[in-house]
Amino acid sequence: MNGTRNRRELVRERVGNAMALLLLILIGMLAFMGPNGLISWSDNAAKLDGHKERIAALEEERAVLANRVELLDPENADPDLASELARRDLNVVHQDEYVVELDQQP
């Protein structure tokens, strides 16, 4: 019976070692080929650069809009911007101004 126990223990040890080896191989493959692995590192870096460019463009647009909001503050509106918006949105002109329409060529 001692021989059987030793054999069972040996088989269990080998199965455990094989499972551990398979787990290490799987972890190694994921580190190399997974979504955050070495192969996709350059793709992720390119995506990050694209996102940084988009963020910079959005921050610039946000600064322009913040400036426009500041110029349209009801307490202290910029008269030039208010005049420009009224002319554009309401089709309002001064009495001494003329509107000249230009034909747009395709």
Helices and strands as residue ranges (DSSP letters): H 2-33, H 41-71, H 79-90
